[in-house]
Each structure stands twice: as C-alpha cells, then as structure tokens.
Amino acid sequence: METQGKIFTEIDPDVMRDFFRKKSKKMVNKVSTVEKVVSEMIHDGDYIAVGGFGSIRIPTAVLHEILRQKKKNLGLAGHTSTHDCEILAAGKCINRCDMAYVIGLEAMGLPKMARKYFENEVEYTEWTNAALSWRLKAASMGLSFLPVRNMLGTDTGKYSAAKEITCPFTAKKMFAVPALYPDVAVIHVHEADIYGNSYIKGIIVSDTDLAKASKKLIITTEKIVPTEFFRNNSENTTIPFYLVDAVIEVPYGSYPGNMPYEYFLDVEHLKDWIKAENNPETYKEFIEKNIYNCKNFNEYLTLNGGMEKMRKLRSIEYSIGKEF
C-alpha cells in the first residue's frame, strides 16, 4: 500500500539519543510558573504533545497561556485530543497535526469553529489512536519505528505516513509506524515533588512513553509533595525526575476537564463552549472572556464559579467513585 501522509518530526534515534545524552539529569529544584515556562520552553514552530485522555487530566493552564502568549505554527500530536485540541484551535496556534482523534467532545457535541479551522488551515496526517501510542512507544525505546498490523487495508492507513513492510520471519505484510519524538510534552499529574518525580493515579494512557519520548517535559501538578512521598514508596513514581524540565503547581489544573479521583468535568461549561462555536461573534466573545481577558488560570477558575464550583465537581467525582 502506498501512503500519502507526511512525517512532521525527527525520527532518527541516533539524533535523538545524542540530544538526550546531553540533556541534564541533575536532581535540582525545577519549580516554575506557567507564564515563565510557556515563554521559555515553548517556541513558535515547536511540535507539542499533551498528556491525558480526551477531556481527562489535561494541562489546561498551560494551554490557555499558549494562547495568551500567541504561540504560532505549532505541531500537535492529536492523540485522544478533544478539549485540549479545541483550546489550541481557538488561538489558531497549530498548523500541522498527527491526527487520530481530535476536536469532538463525544456526547456533548462537535465544536464547529474548531472543525472549520482544521478543515481549512491545518495540515494533517492520519493515524489511529493505537498507531500514535505505538509511535510514542517506538520513541521511548530509542527506535525509529515499530511493526504493527493496525491500519493495513484502510483509508486511515492510506493517509498515514506508515510504510508497508514484510516480516522477515513470517513473510506477512505489516506497517512500520515511525517513532514520534515531540519537542515539548505537557502532562498534568496528581502529585509531584520539586525535582519532577510525578505520580498519576488511575489510567496513564501513553504518558510514561510520552515522557521518555519528548525533548522537553513540562509537569503541571495538583499539588507539590515532599520527596519522601516517592522515596518511601517507589511505586508512586509514575514519571522519574530526570525526564522532567519544569514543575508547576496548578490546583484544579485540568478544569474544565476531569481529574480522576479529584474532580469531575464541568459539563455545563464545555457545553457552553460548544454552543458558542455555533456563531463566530459569540465564539470570539467567549474566548476573549475566558482566556485572553483572564490574567491567569486562577482568574479563569474564579470567572467560572471559583471554589464553590470546584467543591461541587469534587463532590460529583467522589459520589461517582463510590458507585464502583
């Protein structure tokens, strides 16, 4: 099968190995602010990847700041990417995307302005969610590709950048999916220490592979905890410090998304966002109000209900957890 997609990132593992070899592994204090990290670590033209899954455990504060600082021409790993992708589309921050699942917010609806933006202004290569996961897995293993059987014989495969190969052992046809090495990854976690050791409670998706694959890794965390939390319980270390470049404490940092075991997603706010996208003027006013006119993430939280709303969402999350 001849494929038509473009590869947007470096895939040579030796080039990347040289970069990672020179990267500092020192155990130093990496605590910073959202404004400083976005200014110094995310540059126009970078290829970025966002941790979490859909509207679950997304680093909203950093995404909003990318818009406020008017970052442009970013590449995006559209791997189970819904509200995070919707935010970046609102600022027209991206111009290319490895696309598996983007824009749609499942039962809540389809953001029309974000869809229009992708249809007209974003270059994309198609993949499945599994294929993008395996691309990150290949990068985390220091490889240039992994062989898979996914996408063979499909239009998704046709519009991907995979290459058909023959298995040297069975002579069966397979796809080689290229490694994905992002310039910057942003992952929101439950707890982290000042050095970057990070704990994710619940589903991890591909975030451990993403952390290993990315040139730079930004961690936002619900709270900063003593290093003893990790030293005394080694199983708490989902992501080790030597992969991390910056740590930012952002309570309720996934809002309006869901932070498992902490707070539920704000369905009303997400529906209001989708409704605003039905009209260009309403959409512009909504984004101005909720992002550009907010000095920081705390102002955004206050604008949308503050601690009273957060307590309500926390109560919903706790009550859901008791049912299972």
N, C-alpha and C positions, 0 to 999 in steps of 0.2 A: 504494500500500500504506500503510495506517495502522500506525504503530509505537507501541509501548507503553512503551518504556524512558524512564528519567529521565537528564537530564544533571546530573552531580554537581559540575562545575567551571565556573569563569568561561570564557566563550568569546568575549567581546568583545575583538577585537585591539587596539582603541584603549585600553581599560582596561589591558591587559597591556603595551602599548607605553609607556604612562605610567609603569608600575611599573619596567620595565626601563631607561627613560631615567634614572630617579632612582637606580638601583642603582649602587653604587660599582664602578668598573672599575680601581681602583688596583692596581698591582703591589706588593703587600705580603705579608709573611710570614703565611700562613694556617694554619700547623701547629697542631693542637689534639689533644684526646683524645676517645675515644669517649664517655666519660661527659659531658664538657662540651658536646660538640656535640649529643647527644641531648637534654640538659637545656635548652639554649638555642635550638636551631633546630627541634626537632620538638615541636609542641604538640597537645594534645587537639583533635580535630576537623579537623586538617590532612588534606589529600589527598596521599598519597605515591606515589612510583613507584620501582621497584627496577631497576637495570641488570642486564645479563647475560641469560642464556637458560636457563630451567629450573633445573637444579642447577649451571649453569656460570657461573663468575665472579660469584657473588652476594656481597654485603657482609654476611656472617654476623654479624660482631662488632657492627655497628650494630643489626641485627635483634634479637639477644639483649638488647642494652641497652635497646631499646624495651620489651621485656617486663619487665626488671628495674625500669625506672622507671615501669612501669604506665601507659603511654600508652593512651588510650582514644578510641573514636569516630573512628578514622582511616578515611579513604577509601583505596582501593588500586586501582592500575592492574594488573589481573590479566592481564598480557601475557606469555605463556610463563612463568607463575609457578607453580613447584612447591614446592621445599623452602622458599623464602622465604615463600611463602603459608602453608605448613604451620607455620612458626615463629610467624607473626603470629596464626594461628588458635589456637595453643596458649595464647597470652596473652589471647585474646578482645579483641584490640586494634582490630579493624576492624568497622565496622557497615555499610559500603557498598562496592561493588566494580564496576568496569567489567570484566566477565568475558569472557575469550577462552579461555584455557587455564589452569586452576588446579588445585591440590591433587594430582592424580595424579602418581606418580613412575614413569611408563612401566612397564617390565617388572618393577620392584620391587614394584609394588602400589599400592593405594589406601588412604590414611590414613583410617580410619573416623571418628575423632573430629573431624578437620578437616572431613570431608564433612558430618557431622551438624551441626556449627557453621554451615556455610554454608547448609545446608538450612533451618535454623530461626532464625538470628539475624543474617543478613547480607542487606541489600537489594542487588540486583544488576541491572545492565543488560547484555545480551548483545552480544557483538561477535565477529568473527573476529580471529585474530592480525594478519592484513593490515590490517583496518579500524583496529585500535588503533595500528598502525605509521603509517598514513596520518593518523590524528588527531594524533599527535605531529609528523608532517611538516607538517601544516597550521599547528600552533602555531609550529614552528621557522621557518616562512615568514612569520609575522605575519598569518595569515589566520584567518577564523572557521570555515571548512570547506574540504573538498576534494571534488570529484565523483568517485565510483567506481562500478564496475559490480558490485562484490562484494556478496553477501548478497541481492540482488534475488530475490524469489520464494521466499525461505526462511523458516523459523520463526526462525532467528537474526536475520534482518532484522526480522521482526515484533516481536521482543522487544528490539530495539536502540532507540536514540534517533535513528537516521538519519531523514532526510526525503527522500521521493521528489521528484525534480525532473525537468524536461525540458531536455535540452541545447538551447541557443539556436542551435546550428549544424546539428545533425542531427535534432532533434526526438525523439531516442531517450530512453527513461527511464533515469535514473541515481539513485543515492543520494548525498545530501550528508551526509558524516560530519563532525560538529563537531570543532573543534580541542580538544586536550587539554593544558591548562596546569596541571601539578601544582604544589602549594605547595612540596613538597620532593622532590628526587630524590637517591638514594644509588647511586653507581656504584663498583664495585671495579675497579682498573686494575693493570697490571703495574708501571709506574713513574710517579712524579710528582715535581715539584720543590716547593719550599716555597711557591711562588706559586700552584700549582694546575695548571700545564701538565701534561698527562697523556697517557700512552701506553698503548694497548691493542694487544696482539699477537694477531693472528688475528681471528676473527669479531667484528664490532662490534654486530650486530643493529640496534637503533634508538637506540643510546646517544648518538650525536652529535646526533640530533634531540631526544632526551630532555634532553640538557644545555642545548640552546638554548631549550627549551620551558618549563623549570622556574623558578619564582621563586627558589628556593634550591637550590644544588647542593653536596652533600657527596661528597668523593672519599676513598675508602679505597684504600690502595696497598700492594702487596707490599714496596716499598722507595722511599725518597726518594733522588733522584739529583741531581747538580749541574745547574744551569740550562743549562750548556753542552751537556748531552745534547740539549736541544731547540734551542738557538741554532745549534749546529754542524750539526744535521740536521733541517731544518724538517719533513721527512716524519714525524718522530717525534711531532709534536704532533697527537694524536687529538682532544683537548679543550683549548682555549686557556684561559689563566689567568683572563681577565676574566669567564668564565662561572661560576667556582668561588668558593664561600664558605668552605669549610673543607677541609683536607687532614689525613688521619690515616694514619700508617704502621702497618699491621697485617700483619706476615708471616703467611703461610698464612691470610689473611683470608677466603678463600672456603670453607674447610673447614666441613663435610664435602663441600662441592661440589668440582667440578673447576676448576682454574685452568689453562687451556690452555698447554702447553709448560712448566709448572711442577710440577704435581702432580695426580694422578688423584683422582677422588672416592672417599670411603670407603664402599664398597658395604655392608660389614658393619654399619657404624653406622647408615646410612639404613634398612637392613632391620630393625635392632633398634628403631628409632624407629617404623616402621610396625607391627611386631609389638606394641609397647607400646600402640598405639592400639586394639587389639582388646578391651582391658579398661579401664574408667575409672580404677580404682585404680592399676593398673600404669602407665597413661599419666600420671597425676598424679605418681607417684613418679619416673618417668623425666624429666619436665620439671623437677621440683624439683631433682633430682640434676644435670642437665646445664645448666640455665640459672639458676634462682633461687638455688641454693646455690653457684654459682660467682661469685666476686667480679668477675671479668672474663673476657675471651676467652682469655687465657693459661691461666687455671685450667681452662677447658673443654678446651683442647688437651692439657694435662697429664693431665687425667682420662681422656682417650680415646687415650692412647698416647704423647703428647708427641713429641719429636724423632725417636724411633725409628719411630713410625708415619708421621711426615711424610717421613722418608727413604724408607720403603717406598713410599709413594704417589708420591713424586718418581721413584723408580726405575721404577714401573709406567708413569708418564706418558712417561718417556724411552724406554722399550722400545717403547711403542705408536708413538711418533713415528718410530722407526727403521724401522717396517714400511711406511711410506707414502712 
